[in-house]
Amino acid sequence: MTNYAKMRISNPSPYYETPDLVLNDGKLSRDDKEKVLRSMALNADQKAEATVEGMAGGDRAYSANELQAALVQLK
């Protein structure tokens, strides 16, 4: 795995505004794209949980529908 992929998997929000941008990233393998999308989903879950607990969210949260559609496109 390249450093490029590692950085995007560990913290995708600075690099991708939408899941479609992950799908169109030619520098990522199919496997890396799936990992980035799953990382985005985890971030969205964490932000939703923080909101439920009354904490303000800082970064963008990705739509579950958009993430699911992107994962399906990878299959």
All heavy atoms as a GROMACS GRO file, in nm:
protein
  576
    1MET      N    1   0.085  -0.117   0.000
    1MET     CA    2   0.000   0.000   0.000
    1MET      C    3   0.090   0.124   0.000
    1MET      O    4   0.187   0.131   0.074
    1MET     CB    5  -0.090  -0.002   0.123
    1MET     CG    6  -0.182   0.116   0.133
    1MET     SD    7  -0.286   0.118   0.280
    1MET     CE    8  -0.365  -0.038   0.271
    2THR      N    9   0.055   0.220  -0.080
    2THR     CA   10   0.134   0.342  -0.093
    2THR      C   11   0.101   0.439   0.020
    2THR      O   12  -0.003   0.429   0.086
    2THR     CB   13   0.103   0.412  -0.226
    2THR    OG1   14  -0.032   0.456  -0.225
    2THR    CG2   15   0.128   0.320  -0.345
    3ASN      N   16   0.191   0.535   0.042
    3ASN     CA   17   0.164   0.641   0.140
    3ASN      C   18   0.041   0.722   0.100
    3ASN      O   19  -0.035   0.766   0.186
    3ASN     CB   20   0.285   0.733   0.155
    3ASN     CG   21   0.394   0.671   0.240
    3ASN    OD1   22   0.368   0.583   0.321
    3ASN    ND2   23   0.517   0.714   0.220
    4TYR      N   24   0.026   0.741  -0.030
    4TYR     CA   25  -0.090   0.812  -0.082
    4TYR      C   26  -0.219   0.746  -0.033
    4TYR      O   27  -0.308   0.812   0.019
    4TYR     CB   28  -0.084   0.812  -0.236
    4TYR     CG   29  -0.198   0.882  -0.305
    4TYR    CD1   30  -0.190   1.017  -0.334
    4TYR    CD2   31  -0.313   0.813  -0.344
    4TYR    CE1   32  -0.293   1.083  -0.399
    4TYR    CE2   33  -0.417   0.879  -0.408
    4TYR     CZ   34  -0.407   1.013  -0.436
    4TYR     OH   35  -0.510   1.078  -0.498
    5ALA      N   36  -0.227   0.615  -0.047
    5ALA     CA   37  -0.346   0.540  -0.005
    5ALA      C   38  -0.360   0.542   0.147
    5ALA      O   39  -0.470   0.564   0.199
    5ALA     CB   40  -0.339   0.397  -0.056
    6LYS      N   41  -0.252   0.521   0.219
    6LYS     CA   42  -0.257   0.520   0.366
    6LYS      C   43  -0.312   0.649   0.421
    6LYS      O   44  -0.394   0.648   0.514
    6LYS     CB   45  -0.117   0.495   0.424
    6LYS     CG   46  -0.068   0.354   0.408
    6LYS     CD   47   0.071   0.340   0.466
    6LYS     CE   48   0.129   0.205   0.437
    6LYS     NZ   49   0.267   0.193   0.483
    7MET      N   50  -0.268   0.761   0.367
    7MET     CA   51  -0.315   0.892   0.415
    7MET      C   52  -0.464   0.908   0.391
    7MET      O   53  -0.536   0.961   0.476
    7MET     CB   54  -0.236   1.004   0.347
    7MET     CG   55  -0.092   1.010   0.392
    7MET     SD   56   0.004   1.135   0.306
    7MET     CE   57  -0.081   1.284   0.355
    8ARG      N   58  -0.512   0.863   0.277
    8ARG     CA   59  -0.653   0.880   0.243
    8ARG      C   60  -0.742   0.783   0.319
    8ARG      O   61  -0.855   0.815   0.351
    8ARG     CB   62  -0.670   0.868   0.092
    8ARG     CG   63  -0.633   1.001   0.027
    8ARG     CD   64  -0.566   0.986  -0.107
    8ARG     NE   65  -0.529   1.118  -0.158
    8ARG     CZ   66  -0.417   1.181  -0.127
    8ARG    NH1   67  -0.330   1.128  -0.043
    8ARG    NH2   68  -0.390   1.300  -0.178
    9ILE      N   69  -0.690   0.666   0.350
    9ILE     CA   70  -0.766   0.570   0.429
    9ILE      C   71  -0.779   0.617   0.573
    9ILE      O   72  -0.886   0.611   0.633
    9ILE     CB   73  -0.702   0.430   0.422
    9ILE    CG1   74  -0.716   0.373   0.281
    9ILE    CG2   75  -0.764   0.335   0.526
    9ILE    CD1   76  -0.629   0.252   0.253
   10SER      N   77  -0.670   0.668   0.629
   10SER     CA   78  -0.671   0.708   0.769
   10SER      C   79  -0.753   0.834   0.795
   10SER      O   80  -0.809   0.850   0.903
   10SER     CB   81  -0.529   0.726   0.822
   10SER     OG   82  -0.467   0.835   0.759
   11ASN      N   83  -0.761   0.923   0.698
   11ASN     CA   84  -0.835   1.049   0.716
   11ASN      C   85  -0.884   1.099   0.581
   11ASN      O   86  -0.822   1.187   0.521
   11ASN     CB   87  -0.746   1.152   0.785
   11ASN     CG   88  -0.822   1.276   0.823
   11ASN    OD1   89  -0.944   1.277   0.829
   11ASN    ND2   90  -0.750   1.383   0.849
   12PRO      N   91  -0.995   1.046   0.532
   12PRO     CA   92  -1.039   1.081   0.396
   12PRO      C   93  -1.099   1.221   0.380
   12PRO      O   94  -1.097   1.276   0.271
   12PRO     CB   95  -1.144   0.975   0.365
   12PRO     CG   96  -1.191   0.926   0.497
   12PRO     CD   97  -1.076   0.941   0.591
   13SER      N   98  -1.149   1.281   0.487
   13SER     CA   99  -1.222   1.407   0.472
   13SER      C  100  -1.145   1.522   0.409
   13SER      O  101  -1.204   1.599   0.334
   13SER     CB  102  -1.286   1.450   0.604
   13SER     OG  103  -1.189   1.476   0.701
   14PRO      N  104  -1.014   1.538   0.432
   14PRO     CA  105  -0.944   1.647   0.363
   14PRO      C  106  -0.929   1.625   0.212
   14PRO      O  107  -0.904   1.720   0.137
   14PRO     CB  108  -0.806   1.652   0.428
   14PRO     CG  109  -0.815   1.572   0.551
   14PRO     CD  110  -0.928   1.475   0.532
   15TYR      N  111  -0.944   1.502   0.169
   15TYR     CA  112  -0.917   1.468   0.029
   15TYR      C  113  -1.043   1.450  -0.056
   15TYR      O  114  -1.037   1.467  -0.177
   15TYR     CB  115  -0.835   1.339   0.022
   15TYR     CG  116  -0.708   1.348   0.102
   15TYR    CD1  117  -0.697   1.285   0.226
   15TYR    CD2  118  -0.600   1.422   0.056
   15TYR    CE1  119  -0.580   1.294   0.300
   15TYR    CE2  120  -0.482   1.432   0.131
   15TYR     CZ  121  -0.475   1.368   0.252
   15TYR     OH  122  -0.359   1.378   0.326
   16TYR      N  123  -1.153   1.410   0.007
   16TYR     CA  124  -1.272   1.376  -0.070
   16TYR      C  125  -1.398   1.441  -0.011
   16TYR      O  126  -1.431   1.418   0.105
   16TYR     CB  127  -1.294   1.223  -0.072
   16TYR     CG  128  -1.174   1.147  -0.121
   16TYR    CD1  129  -1.095   1.073  -0.034
   16TYR    CD2  130  -1.138   1.150  -0.256
   16TYR    CE1  131  -0.984   1.004  -0.079
   16TYR    CE2  132  -1.027   1.081  -0.301
   16TYR     CZ  133  -0.951   1.009  -0.212
   16TYR     OH  134  -0.841   0.940  -0.258
   17GLU      N  135  -1.465   1.520  -0.092
   17GLU     CA  136  -1.591   1.580  -0.049
   17GLU      C  137  -1.708   1.483  -0.066
   17GLU      O  138  -1.806   1.493   0.007
   17GLU     CB  139  -1.619   1.708  -0.128
   17GLU     CG  140  -1.525   1.820  -0.094
   17GLU     CD  141  -1.561   1.949  -0.164
   17GLU    OE1  142  -1.679   1.969  -0.197
   17GLU    OE2  143  -1.470   2.029  -0.186
   18THR      N  144  -1.696   1.391  -0.161
   18THR     CA  145  -1.803   1.295  -0.187
   18THR      C  146  -1.743   1.158  -0.215
   18THR      O  147  -1.627   1.147  -0.258
   18THR     CB  148  -1.888   1.335  -0.309
   18THR    OG1  149  -1.806   1.327  -0.426
   18THR    CG2  150  -1.946   1.475  -0.295
   19PRO      N  151  -1.820   1.053  -0.195
   19PRO     CA  152  -1.772   0.918  -0.227
   19PRO      C  153  -1.738   0.901  -0.376
   19PRO      O  154  -1.647   0.824  -0.410
   19PRO     CB  155  -1.890   0.828  -0.188
   19PRO     CG  156  -1.960   0.904  -0.081
   19PRO     CD  157  -1.948   1.048  -0.123
   20ASP      N  158  -1.806   0.973  -0.463
   20ASP     CA  159  -1.775   0.963  -0.607
   20ASP      C  160  -1.631   1.003  -0.638
   20ASP      O  161  -1.569   0.948  -0.730
   20ASP     CB  162  -1.871   1.049  -0.689
   20ASP     CG  163  -2.009   0.989  -0.700
   20ASP    OD1  164  -2.023   0.866  -0.682
   20ASP    OD2  165  -2.104   1.065  -0.725
   21LEU      N  166  -1.579   1.097  -0.562
   21LEU     CA  167  -1.439   1.138  -0.585
   21LEU      C  168  -1.343   1.025  -0.553
   21LEU      O  169  -1.238   1.012  -0.616
   21LEU     CB  170  -1.407   1.262  -0.501
   21LEU     CG  171  -1.480   1.390  -0.543
   21LEU    CD1  172  -1.450   1.503  -0.446
   21LEU    CD2  173  -1.442   1.430  -0.684
   22VAL      N  174  -1.379   0.941  -0.456
   22VAL     CA  175  -1.297   0.823  -0.426
   22VAL      C  176  -1.298   0.728  -0.545
   22VAL      O  177  -1.194   0.679  -0.588
   22VAL     CB  178  -1.348   0.751  -0.300
   22VAL    CG1  179  -1.267   0.624  -0.273
   22VAL    CG2  180  -1.346   0.843  -0.179
   23LEU      N  181  -1.417   0.704  -0.598
   23LEU     CA  182  -1.430   0.612  -0.711
   23LEU      C  183  -1.350   0.658  -0.832
   23LEU      O  184  -1.301   0.577  -0.910
   23LEU     CB  185  -1.576   0.595  -0.750
   23LEU     CG  186  -1.666   0.529  -0.645
   23LEU    CD1  187  -1.810   0.527  -0.694
   23LEU    CD2  188  -1.618   0.390  -0.610
   24ASN      N  189  -1.337   0.789  -0.848
   24ASN     CA  190  -1.268   0.845  -0.964
   24ASN      C  191  -1.119   0.869  -0.941
   24ASN      O  192  -1.051   0.920  -1.030
   24ASN     CB  193  -1.336   0.976  -1.006
   24ASN     CG  194  -1.475   0.952  -1.058
   24ASN    OD1  195  -1.500   0.854  -1.128
   24ASN    ND2  196  -1.568   1.038  -1.022
   25ASP      N  197  -1.068   0.832  -0.824
   25ASP     CA  198  -0.926   0.852  -0.795
   25ASP      C  199  -0.845   0.740  -0.859
   25ASP      O  200  -0.843   0.626  -0.812
   25ASP     CB  201  -0.904   0.853  -0.644
   25ASP     CG  202  -0.763   0.895  -0.605
   25ASP    OD1  203  -0.671   0.879  -0.686
   25ASP    OD2  204  -0.746   0.944  -0.492
   26GLY      N  205  -0.779   0.772  -0.966
   26GLY     CA  206  -0.702   0.674  -1.042
   26GLY      C  207  -0.576   0.624  -0.973
   26GLY      O  208  -0.516   0.527  -1.017
   27LYS      N  209  -0.536   0.688  -0.865
   27LYS     CA  210  -0.415   0.646  -0.793
   27LYS      C  211  -0.444   0.538  -0.689
   27LYS      O  212  -0.351   0.483  -0.632
   27LYS     CB  213  -0.350   0.766  -0.724
   27LYS     CG  214  -0.294   0.868  -0.820
   27LYS     CD  215  -0.224   0.978  -0.746
   27LYS     CE  216  -0.163   1.079  -0.842
   27LYS     NZ  217  -0.092   1.185  -0.769
   28LEU      N  218  -0.572   0.510  -0.665
   28LEU     CA  219  -0.608   0.409  -0.566
   28LEU      C  220  -0.649   0.279  -0.634
   28LEU      O  221  -0.717   0.281  -0.737
   28LEU     CB  222  -0.726   0.457  -0.481
   28LEU     CG  223  -0.703   0.577  -0.390
   28LEU    CD1  224  -0.834   0.618  -0.323
   28LEU    CD2  225  -0.597   0.547  -0.286
   29SER      N  226  -0.609   0.167  -0.576
   29SER     CA  227  -0.656   0.038  -0.625
   29SER      C  228  -0.801   0.019  -0.582
   29SER      O  229  -0.853   0.092  -0.498
   29SER     CB  230  -0.570  -0.074  -0.566
   29SER     OG  231  -0.594  -0.088  -0.427
   30ARG      N  232  -0.865  -0.082  -0.637
   30ARG     CA  233  -1.003  -0.112  -0.599
   30ARG      C  234  -1.012  -0.139  -0.449
   30ARG      O  235  -1.101  -0.091  -0.381
   30ARG     CB  236  -1.054  -0.232  -0.678
   30ARG     CG  237  -1.200  -0.261  -0.652
   30ARG     CD  238  -1.237  -0.405  -0.694
   30ARG     NE  239  -1.362  -0.444  -0.637
   30ARG     CZ  240  -1.382  -0.477  -0.511
   30ARG    NH1  241  -1.285  -0.475  -0.426
   30ARG    NH2  242  -1.501  -0.511  -0.467
   31ASP      N  243  -0.917  -0.216  -0.397
   31ASP     CA  244  -0.912  -0.249  -0.255
   31ASP      C  245  -0.894  -0.123  -0.170
   31ASP      O  246  -0.960  -0.106  -0.068
   31ASP     CB  247  -0.800  -0.348  -0.228
   31ASP     CG  248  -0.800  -0.401  -0.087
   31ASP    OD1  249  -0.907  -0.444  -0.039
   31ASP    OD2  250  -0.693  -0.398  -0.022
   32ASP      N  251  -0.805  -0.035  -0.212
   32ASP     CA  252  -0.783   0.091  -0.140
   32ASP      C  253  -0.909   0.178  -0.141
   32ASP      O  254  -0.942   0.241  -0.041
   32ASP     CB  255  -0.666   0.169  -0.199
   32ASP     CG  256  -0.532   0.103  -0.175
   32ASP    OD1  257  -0.521   0.021  -0.081
   32ASP    OD2  258  -0.437   0.134  -0.251
   33LYS      N  259  -0.978   0.182  -0.254
   33LYS     CA  260  -1.102   0.260  -0.263
   33LYS      C  261  -1.205   0.208  -0.163
   33LYS      O  262  -1.273   0.286  -0.096
   33LYS     CB  263  -1.158   0.256  -0.405
   33LYS     CG  264  -1.077   0.336  -0.504
   33LYS     CD  265  -1.131   0.322  -0.645
   33LYS     CE  266  -1.040   0.396  -0.743
   33LYS     NZ  267  -1.089   0.388  -0.881
   34GLU      N  268  -1.215   0.076  -0.154
   34GLU     CA  269  -1.310   0.018  -0.058
   34GLU      C  270  -1.272   0.057   0.084
   34GLU      O  271  -1.358   0.093   0.165
   34GLU     CB  272  -1.313  -0.133  -0.072
   34GLU     CG  273  -1.415  -0.197   0.019
   34GLU     CD  274  -1.431  -0.346  -0.003
   34GLU    OE1  275  -1.384  -0.399  -0.106
   34GLU    OE2  276  -1.491  -0.409   0.084
   35LYS      N  277  -1.144   0.054   0.116
   35LYS     CA  278  -1.098   0.092   0.250
   35LYS      C  279  -1.126   0.238   0.279
   35LYS      O  280  -1.167   0.274   0.390
   35LYS     CB  281  -0.950   0.062   0.265
   35LYS     CG  282  -0.921  -0.087   0.273
   35LYS     CD  283  -0.772  -0.114   0.280
   35LYS     CE  284  -0.746  -0.264   0.281
   35LYS     NZ  285  -0.603  -0.295   0.276
   36VAL      N  286  -1.106   0.324   0.181
   36VAL     CA  287  -1.135   0.467   0.200
   36VAL      C  288  -1.285   0.486   0.224
   36VAL      O  289  -1.325   0.559   0.316
   36VAL     CB  290  -1.089   0.551   0.078
   36VAL    CG1  291  -1.140   0.694   0.089
   36VAL    CG2  292  -0.937   0.550   0.066
   37LEU      N  293  -1.368   0.421   0.144
   37LEU     CA  294  -1.513   0.435   0.161
   37LEU      C  295  -1.558   0.383   0.297
   37LEU      O  296  -1.643   0.444   0.362
   37LEU     CB  297  -1.587   0.364   0.048
   37LEU     CG  298  -1.571   0.428  -0.090
   37LEU    CD1  299  -1.623   0.335  -0.198
   37LEU    CD2  300  -1.641   0.563  -0.096
   38ARG      N  301  -1.500   0.275   0.341
   38ARG     CA  302  -1.535   0.221   0.474
   38ARG      C  303  -1.488   0.317   0.584
   38ARG      O  304  -1.556   0.334   0.685
   38ARG     CB  305  -1.479   0.082   0.493
   38ARG     CG  306  -1.547  -0.017   0.399
   38ARG     CD  307  -1.529  -0.161   0.437
   38ARG     NE  308  -1.588  -0.250   0.339
   38ARG     CZ  309  -1.718  -0.276   0.329
   38ARG    NH1  310  -1.803  -0.219   0.410
   38ARG    NH2  311  -1.763  -0.359   0.236
   39SER      N  312  -1.374   0.379   0.564
   39SER     CA  313  -1.326   0.479   0.660
   39SER      C  314  -1.420   0.599   0.663
   39SER      O  315  -1.449   0.653   0.771
   39SER     CB  316  -1.184   0.522   0.622
   39SER     OG  317  -1.135   0.618   0.712
   40MET      N  318  -1.468   0.640   0.547
   40MET     CA  319  -1.564   0.750   0.540
   40MET      C  320  -1.693   0.713   0.615
   40MET      O  321  -1.749   0.796   0.687
   40MET     CB  322  -1.596   0.784   0.394
   40MET     CG  323  -1.479   0.845   0.320
   40MET     SD  324  -1.503   0.852   0.140
   40MET     CE  325  -1.604   1.000   0.128
   41ALA      N  326  -1.737   0.589   0.600
   41ALA     CA  327  -1.858   0.543   0.669
   41ALA      C  328  -1.837   0.544   0.820
   41ALA      O  329  -1.926   0.586   0.895
   41ALA     CB  330  -1.897   0.404   0.620
   42LEU      N  331  -1.721   0.501   0.865
   42LEU     CA  332  -1.690   0.501   1.007
   42LEU      C  333  -1.690   0.644   1.061
   42LEU      O  334  -1.746   0.672   1.168
   42LEU     CB  335  -1.555   0.434   1.033
   42LEU     CG  336  -1.509   0.430   1.178
   42LEU    CD1  337  -1.607   0.352   1.265
   42LEU    CD2  338  -1.371   0.368   1.186
   43ASN      N  339  -1.630   0.736   0.987
   43ASN     CA  340  -1.630   0.877   1.027
   43ASN      C  341  -1.771   0.932   1.037
   43ASN      O  342  -1.804   1.005   1.130
   43ASN     CB  343  -1.548   0.962   0.929
   43ASN     CG  344  -1.399   0.938   0.940
   43ASN    OD1  345  -1.352   0.878   1.036
   43ASN    ND2  346  -1.326   0.983   0.841
   44ALA      N  347  -1.855   0.896   0.941
   44ALA     CA  348  -1.994   0.943   0.943
   44ALA      C  349  -2.068   0.889   1.065
   44ALA      O  350  -2.143   0.961   1.130
   44ALA     CB  351  -2.065   0.902   0.814
   45ASP      N  352  -2.045   0.762   1.098
   45ASP     CA  353  -2.106   0.701   1.217
   45ASP      C  354  -2.061   0.772   1.344
   45ASP      O  355  -2.142   0.800   1.433
   45ASP     CB  356  -2.073   0.553   1.227
   45ASP     CG  357  -2.149   0.467   1.127
   45ASP    OD1  358  -2.248   0.516   1.069
   45ASP    OD2  359  -2.109   0.351   1.108
   46GLN      N  360  -1.934   0.803   1.353
   46GLN     CA  361  -1.880   0.870   1.471
   46GLN      C  362  -1.939   1.010   1.485
   46GLN      O  363  -1.971   1.054   1.595
   46GLN     CB  364  -1.728   0.875   1.465
   46GLN     CG  365  -1.664   0.740   1.484
   46GLN     CD  366  -1.515   0.742   1.458
   46GLN    OE1  367  -1.461   0.833   1.394
   46GLN    NE2  368  -1.445   0.639   1.505
   47LYS      N  369  -1.954   1.080   1.374
   47LYS     CA  370  -2.011   1.214   1.378
   47LYS      C  371  -2.158   1.211   1.416
   47LYS      O  372  -2.206   1.295   1.491
   47LYS     CB  373  -1.990   1.284   1.244
   47LYS     CG  374  -1.845   1.319   1.223
   47LYS     CD  375  -1.824   1.402   1.102
   47LYS     CE  376  -1.679   1.418   1.067
   47LYS     NZ  377  -1.582   1.401   1.171
   48ALA      N  378  -2.230   1.111   1.367
   48ALA     CA  379  -2.371   1.096   1.404
   48ALA      C  380  -2.383   1.067   1.552
   48ALA      O  381  -2.470   1.124   1.620
   48ALA     CB  382  -2.435   0.984   1.321
   49GLU      N  383  -2.299   0.983   1.604
   49GLU     CA  384  -2.301   0.950   1.748
   49GLU      C  385  -2.269   1.074   1.831
   49GLU      O  386  -2.332   1.099   1.933
   49GLU     CB  387  -2.201   0.838   1.778
   49GLU     CG  388  -2.200   0.795   1.922
   49GLU     CD  389  -2.329   0.731   1.968
   49GLU    OE1  390  -2.401   0.673   1.886
   49GLU    OE2  391  -2.359   0.739   2.089
   50ALA      N  392  -2.171   1.153   1.787
   50ALA     CA  393  -2.136   1.275   1.859
   50ALA      C  394  -2.253   1.373   1.861
   50ALA      O  395  -2.280   1.439   1.962
   50ALA     CB  396  -2.013   1.340   1.795
   51THR      N  397  -2.324   1.380   1.750
   51THR     CA  398  -2.440   1.470   1.742
   51THR      C  399  -2.549   1.424   1.839
   51THR      O  400  -2.609   1.506   1.909
   51THR     CB  401  -2.495   1.474   1.598
   51THR    OG1  402  -2.391   1.521   1.512
   51THR    CG2  403  -2.614   1.566   1.587
   52VAL      N  404  -2.572   1.294   1.845
   52VAL     CA  405  -2.672   1.239   1.937
   52VAL      C  406  -2.635   1.272   2.081
   52VAL      O  407  -2.720   1.300   2.164
   52VAL     CB  408  -2.686   1.086   1.917
   52VAL    CG1  409  -2.764   1.022   2.029
   52VAL    CG2  410  -2.750   1.057   1.783
   53GLU      N  411  -2.506   1.271   2.110
   53GLU     CA  412  -2.459   1.298   2.246
   53GLU      C  413  -2.447   1.448   2.274
   53GLU      O  414  -2.399   1.487   2.380
   53GLU     CB  415  -2.326   1.227   2.269
   53GLU     CG  416  -2.339   1.076   2.268
   53GLU     CD  417  -2.207   1.004   2.287
   53GLU    OE1  418  -2.103   1.071   2.306
   53GLU    OE2  419  -2.208   0.880   2.284
   54GLY      N  420  -2.487   1.530   2.178
   54GLY     CA  421  -2.488   1.675   2.200
   54GLY      C  422  -2.358   1.746   2.168
   54GLY      O  423  -2.343   1.864   2.197
   55MET      N  424  -2.265   1.676   2.107
   55MET     CA  425  -2.139   1.740   2.067
   55MET      C  426  -2.153   1.793   1.926
   55MET      O  427  -2.215   1.730   1.841
   55MET     CB  428  -2.024   1.639   2.073
   55MET     CG  429  -1.992   1.590   2.210
   55MET     SD  430  -1.852   1.478   2.204
   55MET     CE  431  -1.931   1.328   2.258
   56ALA      N  432  -2.093   1.907   1.903
   56ALA     CA  433  -2.096   1.966   1.769
   56ALA      C  434  -1.999   1.892   1.679
   56ALA      O  435  -1.888   1.859   1.720
   56ALA     CB  436  -2.059   2.113   1.774
   57GLY      N  437  -2.042   1.866   1.556
   57GLY     CA  438  -1.954   1.802   1.458
   57GLY      C  439  -1.870   1.906   1.387
   57GLY      O  440  -1.918   2.014   1.356
   58GLY      N  441  -1.744   1.873   1.360
   58GLY     CA  442  -1.657   1.967   1.294
   58GLY      C  443  -1.651   1.947   1.144
   58GLY      O  444  -1.686   2.036   1.067
   59ASP      N  445  -1.609   1.831   1.101
   59ASP     CA  446  -1.594   1.802   0.959
   59ASP      C  447  -1.727   1.757   0.899
   59ASP      O  448  -1.821   1.728   0.970
   59ASP     CB  449  -1.489   1.693   0.936
   59ASP     CG  450  -1.350   1.738   0.978
   59ASP    OD1  451  -1.326   1.860   0.978
   59ASP    OD2  452  -1.267   1.650   1.010
   60ARG      N  453  -1.727   1.745   0.767
   60ARG     CA  454  -1.847   1.699   0.698
   60ARG      C  455  -1.874   1.553   0.730
   60ARG      O  456  -1.783   1.476   0.757
   60ARG     CB  457  -1.832   1.718   0.548
   60ARG     CG  458  -1.733   1.622   0.483
   60ARG     CD  459  -1.713   1.646   0.337
   60ARG     NE  460  -1.645   1.768   0.305
   60ARG     CZ  461  -1.514   1.786   0.310
   60ARG    NH1  462  -1.436   1.691   0.350
   60ARG    NH2  463  -1.460   1.899   0.275
   61ALA      N  464  -2.000   1.519   0.730
   61ALA     CA  465  -2.040   1.379   0.743
   61ALA      C  466  -2.094   1.335   0.607
   61ALA      O  467  -2.165   1.409   0.541
   61ALA     CB  468  -2.146   1.363   0.850
   62TYR      N  469  -2.057   1.216   0.567
   62TYR     CA  470  -2.097   1.166   0.437
   62TYR      C  471  -2.233   1.098   0.447
   62TYR      O  472  -2.267   1.038   0.547
   62TYR     CB  473  -1.992   1.068   0.384
   62TYR     CG  474  -1.855   1.131   0.378
   62TYR    CD1  475  -1.761   1.105   0.476
   62TYR    CD2  476  -1.822   1.217   0.275
   62TYR    CE1  477  -1.636   1.164   0.471
   62TYR    CE2  478  -1.697   1.275   0.270
   62TYR     CZ  479  -1.604   1.249   0.368
   62TYR     OH  480  -1.480   1.306   0.363
   63SER      N  481  -2.310   1.106   0.342
   63SER     CA  482  -2.440   1.042   0.335
   63SER      C  483  -2.424   0.891   0.328
   63SER      O  484  -2.347   0.838   0.247
   63SER     CB  485  -2.515   1.092   0.211
   63SER     OG  486  -2.616   1.003   0.174
   64ALA      N  487  -2.499   0.822   0.412
   64ALA     CA  488  -2.494   0.675   0.412
   64ALA      C  489  -2.537   0.620   0.277
   64ALA      O  490  -2.480   0.522   0.228
   64ALA     CB  491  -2.583   0.620   0.524
   65ASN      N  492  -2.636   0.682   0.216
   65ASN     CA  493  -2.682   0.636   0.084
   65ASN      C  494  -2.574   0.651  -0.022
   65ASN      O  495  -2.555   0.563  -0.105
   65ASN     CB  496  -2.808   0.712   0.042
   65ASN     CG  497  -2.929   0.674   0.124
   65ASN    OD1  498  -2.934   0.567   0.185
   65ASN    ND2  499  -3.026   0.762   0.129
   66GLU      N  500  -2.504   0.764  -0.019
   66GLU     CA  501  -2.395   0.786  -0.116
   66GLU      C  502  -2.282   0.685  -0.095
   66GLU      O  503  -2.227   0.632  -0.192
   66GLU     CB  504  -2.338   0.927  -0.102
   66GLU     CG  505  -2.428   1.037  -0.149
   66GLU     CD  506  -2.369   1.174  -0.124
   66GLU    OE1  507  -2.292   1.192  -0.028
   66GLU    OE2  508  -2.401   1.265  -0.202
   67LEU      N  509  -2.250   0.660   0.031
   67LEU     CA  510  -2.143   0.564   0.060
   67LEU      C  511  -2.182   0.424   0.017
   67LEU      O  512  -2.102   0.352  -0.043
   67LEU     CB  513  -2.110   0.566   0.209
   67LEU     CG  514  -2.038   0.692   0.257
   67LEU    CD1  515  -2.043   0.702   0.408
   67LEU    CD2  516  -1.895   0.694   0.207
   68GLN      N  517  -2.305   0.385   0.044
   68GLN     CA  518  -2.352   0.252   0.005
   68GLN      C  519  -2.351   0.237  -0.147
   68GLN      O  520  -2.307   0.137  -0.200
   68GLN     CB  521  -2.493   0.225   0.061
   68GLN     CG  522  -2.543   0.085   0.034
   68GLN     CD  523  -2.458  -0.022   0.098
   68GLN    OE1  524  -2.402  -0.002   0.206
   68GLN    NE2  525  -2.446  -0.136   0.034
   69ALA      N  526  -2.397   0.340  -0.216
   69ALA     CA  527  -2.400   0.336  -0.362
   69ALA      C  528  -2.257   0.324  -0.418
   69ALA      O  529  -2.234   0.250  -0.515
   69ALA     CB  530  -2.468   0.461  -0.418
   70ALA      N  531  -2.163   0.394  -0.359
   70ALA     CA  532  -2.025   0.388  -0.405
   70ALA      C  533  -1.966   0.248  -0.382
   70ALA      O  534  -1.896   0.194  -0.468
   70ALA     CB  535  -1.941   0.494  -0.335
   71LEU      N  536  -1.995   0.190  -0.267
   71LEU     CA  537  -1.946   0.053  -0.240
   71LEU      C  538  -2.006  -0.048  -0.337
   71LEU      O  539  -1.937  -0.138  -0.384
   71LEU     CB  540  -1.976   0.014  -0.095
   71LEU     CG  541  -1.888   0.080   0.010
   71LEU    CD1  542  -1.945   0.062   0.149
   71LEU    CD2  543  -1.747   0.024   0.003
   72VAL      N  544  -2.131  -0.030  -0.371
   72VAL     CA  545  -2.196  -0.120  -0.467
   72VAL      C  546  -2.130  -0.106  -0.605
   72VAL      O  547  -2.109  -0.205  -0.674
   72VAL     CB  548  -2.348  -0.092  -0.475
   72VAL    CG1  549  -2.412  -0.161  -0.594
   72VAL    CG2  550  -2.416  -0.135  -0.345
   73GLN      N  551  -2.094   0.016  -0.643
   73GLN     CA  552  -2.030   0.038  -0.772
   73GLN      C  553  -1.895  -0.034  -0.781
   73GLN      O  554  -1.852  -0.073  -0.889
   73GLN     CB  555  -2.010   0.187  -0.798
   73GLN     CG  556  -2.139   0.258  -0.833
   73GLN     CD  557  -2.115   0.405  -0.864
   73GLN    OE1  558  -2.008   0.442  -0.913
   73GLN    NE2  559  -2.214   0.488  -0.836
   74LEU      N  560  -1.828  -0.050  -0.668
   74LEU     CA  561  -1.698  -0.118  -0.667
   74LEU      C  562  -1.713  -0.268  -0.691
   74LEU      O  563  -1.619  -0.333  -0.735
   74LEU     CB  564  -1.627  -0.096  -0.534
   74LEU     CG  565  -1.555   0.036  -0.518
   74LEU    CD1  566  -1.496   0.046  -0.378
   74LEU    CD2  567  -1.448   0.055  -0.622
   75LYS      N  568  -1.826  -0.325  -0.661
   75LYS     CA  569  -1.845  -0.471  -0.671
   75LYS      C  570  -1.851  -0.517  -0.813
   75LYS      O  571  -1.863  -0.478  -0.910
   75LYS     CB  572  -1.973  -0.513  -0.600
   75LYS     CG  573  -1.973  -0.478  -0.455
   75LYS     CD  574  -1.889  -0.572  -0.375
   75LYS     CE  575  -1.891  -0.529  -0.230
   75LYS     NZ  576  -1.793  -0.581  -0.150
   0.00000   0.00000   0.00000
